[in-house]
């Protein structure tokens, strides 16, 4: 099992340390460094900066939002980043959510599966450097009866095939991801529930495409916090978990809340959401079950983290992405080093 890191959003308060964290991960042998975007920092700019300041580690978007860019623009960005980084770019895509898609980008959040499929087809077609034409429900290239002509990408990516990942949570999205992508970006993964909540759906998509799981990258992100008091460490992540389970989306459209319910926390997820949407964020955080946090993070001593890593590997994870927690750069670097040590102790390096 490989290790990655996730820097999250630039502008979240740790910017001064993020580059140093990425460079330390590069030195330690981490496989990939991901950066996110929502409605603040954009992922490609951050990744270009990190790529320029590192030597070996891959850089990946987790995610570049589909409603933010036309697919041809995404192909241009991916090809450029792959070229500039010397073949170290991984393209992670996702539809975001209805609040961001419609509120920030002005793009209707409808038919997300069909949009994602067409988007991926256009991106892949553009990166072949053949003349681009496409006739779909959501995109038509060139536009008919106009001056547009089929054009081809002028930038040469370093590699013929840039790995393409999709952020997926729901069963249908996971199945389509298995069918059309090279990897899946997962959030709030529980090793104990991974087969039922994700892998069986991904596997069904692979089978639909006549493929196996060989070469497919199962890539969940988990916070990693080093320390002796597991309960206290878990409490640090209560607001984070409550935000996603309770407030990331509307009452009817919260994919993370639905995931928690599929993991067996139906009553607890409802309570967290009720409190969060009522404005009681403290109460929502307190209502998050300790076991939900513990199962979806790496907490405690190196030995305990190693045991959890072994469980993830046994469940089918191929790249475990960690978000190293800490209030200082030294604490985050210590968490990074603990990740490597734990991987070695688990016999997974």
N, C-alpha and C positions, 0 to 999 in steps of 0.2 A: 504494500500500500504506500502510495506517495503522499507527501504533505504539501499543502499550499497555505498561503496566508491571504486574508482579506483585509484591506485597509479601510473598507467602508466608504463613507462619504468624506471628501475633502471639505473642510469647513466645519467639522464636527468637534473641534476643540483640540485635536491632537496633531494638527498639521505640521508643527515644527519637528515632530518626532517621526512622522510617517515615512519620510525618505530614509532616515536612519534605520527604521524597522525593516524596510524593504531591503536595504543593503545588507543588514545582518542576516536576513532570511536567505539572501543570495549567497552569502559566505557560508552559511550553515548547510546549504544543499537543498533548501526547499525548492519544489518543482515549479510553482507558479504563484504569481502575485496578482490578486484580483482587486479591482476598484469598482465602486458602485456609482450610480447616479439616480436622482429622483427629480428634484426641482431646485437644485443648487449647483454643485460642481458637476461638470460632465466627465464621463469616464475617459474618453480618448485623450484629453489634454493631460490628465493625471498619469495615464499609462505611458504617454510619450516621455514625460518627465522622468518617470521611474526607469523606463527602458534606457534612457540616455545615461543614467547614473548607476546602472548595474551591468553585470557582465554575462551571467549565465541564465538566470531565472526567467521563465516565461512571464509575460504580462497578459492579463485577460480582463475583459469587460464582464462584470457581473452585477448589473447588465447594461448593455446599450438598449434603450427603450425603443420599441418598434414605432410607437406613435410620434417619436421625436424626429425621425428622419425618413426620407424616402429610401427605399431599398437600394437604389443605385448609389446613393450617398454613403450608405453603410458599407457597400462593397468598396468604394473608393477609400474610405477611412481604414477599413481592414487591410486592404492591399498596401496602403501607405505605411501603416504601423508595422506590418510584417516586414516590409522592405527596410524601414529605418531601424528596426530592432534586430535585424539579421536573422529573421525567421523565428521570432519568439512570441508572436501574438496569437491569442486565442479569442475568438469572437463569441461572446455570450449575449444572447438576445432574450427579450421578454416583453410581454404586452403591457407591463405595469398594471395599474388598476383603474377603475372608472373615474375616481376622483382626479387623479393626475392626468390621465389621457384626455378627459373632457374639460377639466378645469384649467389645466396648465397649457396643454397643446391644442385644445379645441378640436380634438379628433374623437369621433363617436366611438364608444367602447361597445361595438357590436361584432358578432361573429368572430371572436378572438382566435378560434382555432383555424378558421378558413383564412383569416388575415395572416396568421403566422405561417401557414403552409405556403401561401403565395409569396410572402416576403422572403422566406428561405429559398424558394425556387429561383426568385429573381436574383438574390445575392449570389447564390452559387453559379447561376448562369453568367452573371456579369464577371465574376472572378475567373471564368474560363478564358476570358479575353476574346471571346467570339462576339460578333455583332449582336447587340441586345434587342430582342423583341419578345413581347409577352402579351398574351390575350387572356386575362383573368376576370374574375368578378370585381376585384378591388383595384387592380392596376392593369392598364393597357399601355404598352410601349411599342412603338411611338403612338402618340395620340392620333386617332384616325382623322383623315381629311384636313390635315394641317401640314406645316412645314417640317415637322420632325422627321428625322431619319434614324434608322438603327445605327447606334454608335458602339464602339468597343472601348474597353478600359485601356488607357495608355500606360498606366503604372504596372510594373512587373512585380508581383509579390515575390518574396524570397522562395516560398514553397508553392507547389502546384495545388496543394490542398491545405487550406487554413482550417484548423479544427473549429467546429461550430457547435456551441452549446445552447440549450434553451432552459430558462428558468421555469420550472413546472411544479405545480402543487396538486391540482385536481386530477382525478383518474383519467379523464379524456385527454387532457393536456399531456400527462405523463405518457400515455400510449402513443400519441402523435410524436412526442419527442423521441421515443424509442424508434419510431419509424423513419424520421427525417433528419435526426441530428447525430452528432458524434459523441455527445455527452449530455448529462442532465445536471443542472445546478439546483440543489435542494436546500431547503431551509427548515429549521426545527426538526432535524432528523432524529429519530429514536432507533437505536440498533434493534431494540426488541420489537418494533413495529414496522421496520423498514420494508420487509417483504410484503406485508399487507397494504401499507399505505403508498408504496412507490414501485418496488421492483417488479411485482407481478404485472403491473400495468405497462411498465417499460418493456418488459420481456414480451408481452403481447404485441406491442408495436414492432419490436424487432422481428418477431415471427411473421407478422403481416407483411413485412418488407423482405422476407426470405433471409433474414439475418439472425445471427446468434448474439449473445452478449459479449463475445470476444471483441476486444478493441473499443468497446463502449465505456466511456468514463462516467462512473457514478460519483458525483462530486458534491457532497453536502458541506455546508459551512456550520461550524460550531464555535462558540466562544470558548477560550481556554484561560483558566485562572488557576494559578499555583498558590497553595497554602495548606494549612493544617485544619482549618475550621470550614468544613464543607457547607454547613448550614449558613454561615456568614457569607461565604462566597456566593452561594445560591441567591441570597437576599440581594446581592448587588445587581443581579439580572432580573429581579422582579419587575421593575418599571419597563425594561426592554421587552419582556415577554408580554406584559399587560398591554403595551402599546400595540403590538401586532395582533394578539388574540382578541383584544377588546376594541381597539380603535383604528386599526388599519383597514378602512373600508366601512361601508354602511352595515346596518344590521342584517340586510338581506345578502350583501355581497362582501363578505370577509373571508377570503380563502384560507387565512391562517386559523381563524376560529373553526372553520369546517375541518381543517386538518386535526386540530386538537380534539374535536369531537370524534373523528375517525380513530384516534388513538385511545379512545375510551374515556375521555374527559368531557362528556357531553354536559353534565350538570355544572361542572366547574367552569367550562368555557362560556356557558350562558350567563353565569353569575359575573364573571370577569367582564363580559361585554356589557351587561346591564349597568354595572357600576361605572365603567369607563364612559359609556355614552351619556350617562347622567351627570358627568363631570367629576365623579369621585375617582380620580386617578390613584389616590393613595389606597382607597378601599379595593380598587381593581387589582393593584399590585399585591395587596395582602391576600387576595382571594386566589392567586395563582398557586396551584399545588406545588409543593417542594419537589415531588417526584417528576412532574413535567419539566421543571427546570433541570433537574439532575440528569434526566434521560436525554436531554437535548443540548448538553454542554459537556465540557471536560473540566472537572473540578477536583481539587485536592492535591495530594502528593504525586510525585512522579509515578510511583507504583500504582496508585489508583487510576491515574490517567492512562497508564499502559494497559491496564485491564479493560478500560473503556475502549481504547483504540483497538484492542484485539477483538472486542465484540463488534465494532463497526466493520472491521476487515472480514470477520466471519459472516456478517450479514450481507456482504457484497459490495462494500465501498471500495473504490479503487484509488481515489484521491480525496483525502480528508483535509478540508480547508479549515484552518483555525483563525480565529480573530483573537490575537493575544491581548488579554486584559491587563490593565495596570494604570495607576495614577501618575506614574513617571516613566520615562524612557527606560530606566534600568529595570523596572518591574516588567515592562513589555518584552524587553530583550530576554529577561530571565524566563518568561513564559515561552518564548520562542525556543530557547535552549532546552527547556523542559520537554517541549514537544518532540524534539529530536531524540533526547535521551529516552523518553517513554516509547517511542517507536522502536528504538534499538532493544529496549528491555522486553518489549512484546514480541521480538523476533520478526519484525515486519520490515526492517530497513533493507 
